[in-house]
Amino acid sequence: MGFTIKVSKTRNASARELSRRTADLLDEVEDEGVGVVIVRFGRPSALLVPLERKERSSLRRVIIEEGEAQEPDDPFEMPVLCEVDRRLLLEMAERAPDPYSPEDWTGPITAFCSAFTRLEFERLAEKDRGGRWLTAHGERVAAALRREG
């Protein structure tokens, strides 16, 4: 689950070049498969790499091909969720990698708002301009719920 990074070669670019030529650098990364190391104050600061989308991946996480993403060090604890929270969590997991929208909810909108707020409070989901997403912990909980049946 996630993205695979495949880079044919890498090159350096200054932060100034990034600010002035962002679109050109992105074209180079996407079209030629070049990884660009952004150098700021003489030190590597960021990395632009092409992403190859894998099936059912989260837009929020990247897995680098040389090594799998490591599970968080914190022990997994299954939160206590009511039926509406479980339903929303599983629906969000099914929709991944696409964001979840209130328009996708088939029940009363007040139930959706309450359930999403509870999931946010438990750090299982988050919202940004792109939509509503499960966090890494939320994905782990959804996987555990699916295993339970």
Accessible surface in RSA format (square Angstrom, percent):
REM  Atomic radii and reference values for relative SASA: ProtOr
REM  Chains: A
REM  Algorithm: Lee & Richards
REM  Probe-radius: 1.40
REM  Slices: 20
REM RES _ NUM      All-atoms   Total-Side   Main-Chain    Non-polar    All polar
REM                ABS   REL    ABS   REL    ABS   REL    ABS   REL    ABS   REL
RES MET A   1   118.05  61.1  76.38  50.6  41.66  99.2  49.84  42.4  68.21  90.4
RES GLY A   2     0.98   1.2   0.00   N/A   0.98   1.2   0.98   2.7   0.00   0.0
RES PHE A   3    16.79   8.4  16.05   9.9   0.74   1.9  16.05   9.7   0.74   2.1
RES THR A   4     7.93   5.6   7.13   7.2   0.81   1.9   6.62   8.9   1.32   2.0
RES ILE A   5    21.36  12.2  15.87  11.8   5.49  13.2  15.87  11.4   5.49  14.9
RES LYS A   6   107.68  52.5  96.75  59.4  10.93  26.0  57.71  51.9  49.96  53.2
RES VAL A   7    54.66  36.0  20.70  18.7  33.97  81.8  21.50  18.7  33.17  90.0
RES SER A   8    88.46  74.8  44.91  59.9  43.55 100.3  53.11 113.1  35.35  49.5
RES LYS A   9   131.12  64.0 121.20  74.4   9.93  23.6  76.59  68.9  54.53  58.1
RES THR A  10    84.03  59.8  59.51  60.3  24.52  58.4  27.97  37.6  56.07  84.8
RES ARG A  11    76.81  32.3  68.17  34.8   8.64  20.6  53.61  73.3  23.21  14.1
RES ASN A  12   100.13  69.0  83.73  80.9  16.40  39.5  19.95  48.0  80.17  77.5
RES ALA A  13     3.64   3.3   0.00   0.0   3.64   8.3   3.64   5.1   0.00   0.0
RES SER A  14    54.57  46.1  49.22  65.7   5.35  12.3  40.55  86.4  14.02  19.6
RES ALA A  15    34.88  32.1  29.87  46.1   5.01  11.4  30.12  42.4   4.76  12.6
RES ARG A  16   159.56  67.0 150.70  76.8   8.87  21.1  42.16  57.6 117.40  71.2
RES GLU A  17    42.38  24.3  37.09  28.1   5.29  12.6  20.67  40.0  21.72  17.7
RES LEU A  18    50.16  27.9  50.16  35.9   0.00   0.0  50.16  35.2   0.00   0.0
RES SER A  19    87.77  74.2  51.85  69.2  35.92  82.8  49.39 105.2  38.38  53.8
RES ARG A  20   176.00  73.9 140.02  71.4  35.98  85.7  51.54  70.4 124.46  75.4
RES ARG A  21    93.40  39.2  89.02  45.4   4.38  10.4  44.68  61.1  48.72  29.5
RES THR A  22    60.30  42.9  57.32  58.1   2.98   7.1  47.42  63.7  12.89  19.5
RES ALA A  23    70.10  64.5  62.66  96.7   7.44  16.9  66.41  93.5   3.69   9.8
RES ASP A  24    75.02  52.5  69.09  68.8   5.93  14.0  12.77  30.1  62.24  62.1
RES LEU A  25     0.00   0.0   0.00   0.0   0.00   0.0   0.00   0.0   0.00   0.0
RES LEU A  26    75.17  41.9  75.17  53.8   0.00   0.0  75.17  52.8   0.00   0.0
RES ASP A  27    74.52  52.2  73.99  73.6   0.53   1.3  16.32  38.4  58.20  58.0
RES GLU A  28    34.06  19.6  30.18  22.8   3.88   9.2  14.13  27.3  19.92  16.3
RES VAL A  29     4.40   2.9   4.40   4.0   0.00   0.0   4.40   3.8   0.00   0.0
RES GLU A  30   125.79  72.2  98.86  74.8  26.92  64.1  31.71  61.3  94.08  76.8
RES ASP A  31   117.95  82.6  80.35  80.0  37.60  88.9  29.11  68.5  88.84  88.6
RES GLU A  32   109.47  62.8  86.46  65.4  23.01  54.8  38.60  74.7  70.86  57.9
RES GLY A  33    17.14  21.1   0.00   N/A  17.14  21.1  16.10  44.2   1.04   2.3
RES VAL A  34     0.72   0.5   0.72   0.7   0.00   0.0   0.72   0.6   0.00   0.0
RES GLY A  35     0.00   0.0   0.00   N/A   0.00   0.0   0.00   0.0   0.00   0.0
RES VAL A  36     0.00   0.0   0.00   0.0   0.00   0.0   0.00   0.0   0.00   0.0
RES VAL A  37    32.96  21.7  32.96  29.8   0.00   0.0  32.96  28.6   0.00   0.0
RES ILE A  38     6.34   3.6   6.34   4.7   0.00   0.0   6.34   4.6   0.00   0.0
RES VAL A  39    35.47  23.3  32.10  29.1   3.37   8.1  32.10  27.9   3.37   9.2
RES ARG A  40   129.64  54.4 126.60  64.5   3.04   7.2  20.56  28.1 109.08  66.1
RES PHE A  41   162.19  81.1 123.00  76.2  39.19 102.0 138.06  83.7  24.13  69.1
RES GLY A  42    69.78  86.0   0.00   N/A  69.78  86.0  33.67  92.4  36.10  80.9
RES ARG A  43   158.40  66.5 158.16  80.6   0.24   0.6  62.30  85.1  96.10  58.2
RES PRO A  44   106.61  77.7  84.22  76.8  22.38  81.4  84.77  70.0  21.84 135.7
RES SER A  45    69.80  59.0  31.03  41.4  38.77  89.3  14.95  31.8  54.84  76.8
RES ALA A  46    54.00  49.6  39.46  60.9  14.54  33.1  51.33  72.3   2.66   7.1
RES LEU A  47    97.42  54.3  70.60  50.5  26.82  67.4  70.60  49.6  26.82  72.2
RES LEU A  48    43.18  24.0  41.87  30.0   1.30   3.3  43.18  30.3   0.00   0.0
RES VAL A  49    29.93  19.7  14.98  13.6  14.95  36.0  14.98  13.0  14.95  40.5
RES PRO A  50    21.04  15.3  17.54  16.0   3.49  12.7  20.32  16.8   0.72   4.5
RES LEU A  51    87.34  48.6  52.71  37.7  34.63  87.1  53.77  37.8  33.57  90.3
RES GLU A  52    91.31  52.4  85.29  64.5   6.02  14.3  37.77  73.1  53.55  43.7
RES ARG A  53   129.57  54.4 102.63  52.3  26.94  64.1  49.04  67.0  80.53  48.8
RES LYS A  54    95.37  46.5  87.38  53.6   7.99  19.0  50.81  45.7  44.57  47.5
RES GLU A  55   156.56  89.9 130.67  98.9  25.89  61.6  57.48 111.2  99.08  80.9
RES ARG A  56    97.56  41.0  91.41  46.6   6.14  14.6  55.25  75.5  42.30  25.6
RES SER A  57     0.05   0.0   0.00   0.0   0.05   0.1   0.05   0.1   0.00   0.0
RES SER A  58     8.47   7.2   6.33   8.4   2.14   4.9   3.67   7.8   4.79   6.7
RES LEU A  59    76.94  42.8  53.68  38.4  23.26  58.5  53.85  37.8  23.09  62.1
RES ARG A  60   100.33  42.1  69.87  35.6  30.46  72.5  38.27  52.3  62.05  37.6
RES ARG A  61    78.03  32.8  74.40  37.9   3.63   8.6  41.06  56.1  36.97  22.4
RES VAL A  62    69.42  45.7  46.78  42.4  22.64  54.6  46.78  40.6  22.64  61.4
RES ILE A  63    25.29  14.4  24.30  18.1   0.99   2.4  24.81  17.9   0.48   1.3
RES ILE A  64    88.65  50.4  86.10  64.1   2.55   6.1  86.10  62.0   2.55   6.9
RES GLU A  65    99.29  57.0  72.02  54.5  27.27  64.9  35.02  67.7  64.27  52.5
RES GLU A  66   159.03  91.3 117.99  89.3  41.03  97.7  74.28 143.7  84.75  69.2
RES GLY A  67    40.32  49.7   0.00   N/A  40.32  49.7  33.71  92.5   6.61  14.8
RES GLU A  68   134.66  77.3 115.33  87.2  19.34  46.0  60.88 117.8  73.78  60.2
RES ALA A  69    57.85  53.2  30.16  46.5  27.69  63.0  40.97  57.7  16.88  44.7
RES GLN A  70   169.37  94.7 139.06 101.6  30.31  72.2  47.27 100.6 122.10  92.6
RES GLU A  71   120.21  69.0 105.78  80.0  14.43  34.4  60.12 116.3  60.09  49.1
RES PRO A  72    65.33  47.6  44.55  40.6  20.78  75.5  56.17  46.4   9.16  56.9
RES ASP A  73   152.60 106.9 116.48 115.9  36.12  85.4  42.87 100.9 109.73 109.4
RES ASP A  74    79.84  55.9  68.58  68.3  11.26  26.6  40.83  96.1  39.01  38.9
RES PRO A  75   107.52  78.4  90.00  82.0  17.52  63.7 100.76  83.2   6.76  42.0
RES PHE A  76    77.42  38.7  49.77  30.8  27.66  72.0  50.01  30.3  27.41  78.4
RES GLU A  77   127.72  73.3 121.93  92.2   5.78  13.8  45.35  87.7  82.37  67.3
RES MET A  78    65.47  33.9  38.89  25.7  26.59  63.3  38.80  33.0  26.67  35.3
RES PRO A  79    20.10  14.6   6.68   6.1  13.42  48.8  17.04  14.1   3.06  19.0
RES VAL A  80   149.64  98.5 123.43 111.7  26.21  63.2 127.88 111.1  21.76  59.0
RES LEU A  81    15.30   8.5   2.60   1.9  12.70  31.9   2.99   2.1  12.31  33.1
RES CYS A  82    61.75  46.7  47.44  52.9  14.31  33.6  48.76 123.5  12.99  14.0
RES GLU A  83   133.25  76.5 125.77  95.1   7.49  17.8  64.19 124.1  69.07  56.4
RES VAL A  84    51.85  34.1  50.77  46.0   1.08   2.6  51.78  45.0   0.07   0.2
RES ASP A  85     5.23   3.7   5.23   5.2   0.00   0.0   0.00   0.0   5.23   5.2
RES ARG A  86    75.37  31.6  75.37  38.4   0.00   0.0  13.48  18.4  61.89  37.5
RES ARG A  87    84.74  35.6  79.25  40.4   5.49  13.1  46.23  63.2  38.51  23.3
RES LEU A  88     0.00   0.0   0.00   0.0   0.00   0.0   0.00   0.0   0.00   0.0
RES LEU A  89     0.00   0.0   0.00   0.0   0.00   0.0   0.00   0.0   0.00   0.0
RES LEU A  90    55.52  30.9  55.39  39.6   0.13   0.3  55.52  39.0   0.00   0.0
RES GLU A  91    49.85  28.6  44.73  33.8   5.12  12.2  30.29  58.6  19.56  16.0
RES MET A  92     6.20   3.2   1.52   1.0   4.68  11.2   1.52   1.3   4.68   6.2
RES ALA A  93     4.56   4.2   2.81   4.3   1.75   4.0   4.26   6.0   0.29   0.8
RES GLU A  94   106.60  61.2  92.48  70.0  14.12  33.6  42.10  81.4  64.50  52.7
RES ARG A  95    98.66  41.4  85.91  43.8  12.75  30.4  13.24  18.1  85.42  51.8
RES ALA A  96    26.92  24.8  21.78  33.6   5.14  11.7  22.83  32.1   4.09  10.8
RES PRO A  97    24.27  17.7  23.36  21.3   0.91   3.3  24.27  20.0   0.00   0.0
RES ASP A  98    76.73  53.7  72.42  72.1   4.31  10.2  10.95  25.8  65.78  65.6
RES PRO A  99    47.74  34.8  41.43  37.8   6.30  22.9  41.43  34.2   6.30  39.2
RES TYR A 100     5.56   2.6   4.56   2.6   1.00   2.6   4.61   3.5   0.95   1.2
RES SER A 101    33.52  28.3  32.57  43.5   0.95   2.2  29.35  62.5   4.17   5.8
RES PRO A 102    32.62  23.8  28.69  26.2   3.93  14.3  29.00  23.9   3.62  22.5
RES GLU A 103   149.47  85.8 115.70  87.5  33.77  80.4  71.38 138.1  78.10  63.8
RES ASP A 104    45.92  32.2  25.69  25.6  20.23  47.8   8.99  21.2  36.93  36.8
RES TRP A 105    17.60   7.1   1.85   0.9  15.75  37.0   1.85   1.0  15.75  25.6
RES THR A 106   120.38  85.6  83.52  84.7  36.86  87.8  77.27 103.8  43.10  65.2
RES GLY A 107    26.18  32.3   0.00   N/A  26.18  32.3  12.92  35.5  13.26  29.7
RES PRO A 108    92.95  67.7  80.06  73.0  12.89  46.9  92.24  76.2   0.71   4.4
RES ILE A 109    94.36  53.7  89.51  66.7   4.84  11.7  89.51  64.5   4.84  13.1
RES THR A 110    98.70  70.2  95.35  96.7   3.36   8.0  78.29 105.2  20.42  30.9
RES ALA A 111    27.68  25.5  19.20  29.6   8.49  19.3  27.57  38.8   0.11   0.3
RES PHE A 112     3.12   1.6   3.12   1.9   0.00   0.0   3.12   1.9   0.00   0.0
RES CYS A 113    67.30  50.9  62.85  70.1   4.45  10.5  29.11  73.7  38.19  41.2
RES SER A 114    53.07  44.8  44.68  59.6   8.39  19.3  21.47  45.7  31.61  44.3
RES ALA A 115     0.00   0.0   0.00   0.0   0.00   0.0   0.00   0.0   0.00   0.0
RES PHE A 116     9.00   4.5   9.00   5.6   0.00   0.0   9.00   5.5   0.00   0.0
RES THR A 117    83.11  59.1  82.62  83.8   0.49   1.2  60.19  80.8  22.93  34.7
RES ARG A 118    99.17  41.6  97.04  49.5   2.13   5.1  61.81  84.5  37.35  22.6
RES LEU A 119     0.19   0.1   0.19   0.1   0.00   0.0   0.19   0.1   0.00   0.0
RES GLU A 120    65.03  37.3  54.34  41.1  10.68  25.4  15.99  30.9  49.04  40.0
RES PHE A 121   172.31  86.2 149.42  92.5  22.89  59.6 157.86  95.7  14.45  41.4
RES GLU A 122    76.85  44.1  63.29  47.9  13.55  32.3  10.46  20.2  66.39  54.2
RES ARG A 123   184.87  77.6 180.94  92.2   3.93   9.4  62.04  84.8 122.83  74.4
RES LEU A 124     0.00   0.0   0.00   0.0   0.00   0.0   0.00   0.0   0.00   0.0
RES ALA A 125     3.81   3.5   0.00   0.0   3.81   8.7   0.00   0.0   3.81  10.1
RES GLU A 126    60.69  34.8  60.15  45.5   0.54   1.3  20.61  39.9  40.08  32.7
RES LYS A 127   116.92  57.0  90.25  55.4  26.66  63.5  39.32  35.4  77.59  82.7
RES ASP A 128    64.78  45.4  46.46  46.2  18.32  43.3  40.36  95.0  24.42  24.4
RES ARG A 129   249.36 104.7 207.39 105.7  41.97  99.9  89.44 122.2 159.92  96.9
RES GLY A 130    48.73  60.1   0.00   N/A  48.73  60.1  32.44  89.0  16.29  36.5
RES GLY A 131    15.66  19.3   0.00   N/A  15.66  19.3  15.61  42.8   0.05   0.1
RES ARG A 132    46.25  19.4  45.09  23.0   1.15   2.7   0.02   0.0  46.22  28.0
RES TRP A 133    26.69  10.7  23.25  11.3   3.44   8.1  26.69  14.2   0.00   0.0
RES LEU A 134    12.37   6.9   4.38   3.1   7.99  20.1   4.38   3.1   7.99  21.5
RES THR A 135    28.86  20.5  23.71  24.0   5.15  12.3  28.86  38.8   0.00   0.0
RES ALA A 136    40.38  37.1  31.38  48.4   9.00  20.5  31.80  44.8   8.59  22.7
RES HIS A 137    50.33  27.5  47.55  33.1   2.78   7.1  35.10  36.2  15.23  17.7
RES GLY A 138     0.00   0.0   0.00   N/A   0.00   0.0   0.00   0.0   0.00   0.0
RES GLU A 139    25.67  14.7  20.02  15.1   5.66  13.5  15.95  30.9   9.72   7.9
RES ARG A 140    49.36  20.7  43.62  22.2   5.74  13.7  27.49  37.6  21.87  13.3
RES VAL A 141     0.00   0.0   0.00   0.0   0.00   0.0   0.00   0.0   0.00   0.0
RES ALA A 142     0.26   0.2   0.26   0.4   0.00   0.0   0.26   0.4   0.00   0.0
RES ALA A 143    32.92  30.3  31.22  48.2   1.70   3.9  32.07  45.2   0.85   2.3
RES ALA A 144    11.34  10.4  10.05  15.5   1.29   2.9  10.49  14.8   0.85   2.2
RES LEU A 145     8.16   4.5   2.58   1.8   5.58  14.0   2.58   1.8   5.58  15.0
RES ARG A 146   109.24  45.9  86.89  44.3  22.35  53.2  55.33  75.6  53.91  32.7
RES ARG A 147   181.93  76.4 145.57  74.2  36.36  86.6  80.51 110.0 101.42  61.5
RES GLU A 148   118.13  67.8  76.70  58.0  41.43  98.6  48.94  94.7  69.19  56.5
RES GLY A 149    97.55 120.3   0.00   N/A  97.55 120.3  48.16 132.2  49.39 110.6
END  Absolute sums over single chains surface
CHAIN  1 A     9905.9       7927.5       1978.4       5296.9       4609.1
END  Absolute sums over all chains
TOTAL          9905.9       7927.5       1978.4       5296.9       4609.1
